[in-house]
């Protein structure tokens, strides 16, 4: 019974993380942004190379602050 409780707590924490955060793989590592809305969409995003500029067309990522992540990485958008 104790193992089941621990497993349920772990699963709940995992679902909480998936609903609340964007995990974005960029050129210099993994970035985590807090989501604006609770959804499963755009939880894991690959934004390496030129794909990061395509991600700026995604409204959920822009609201979460993805442009700031790119600016801090040294890539400028004009």
GIWO-V290360 format. One record per helix or strand of 3 or more residues. SS is the DSSP state (h for helix, s for strand). FROM is the first residue (numbers start at 0). TO is the last residue. If there is no record, write none. Layout:
ss: <SS	SS>
from: <FROM	FROM>
to: <TO	TO>
This chain:
ss: <h	s	s	s	h	h	h>
from: <1	20	28	43	50	58	65>
to: <19	25	33	45	56	63	72>
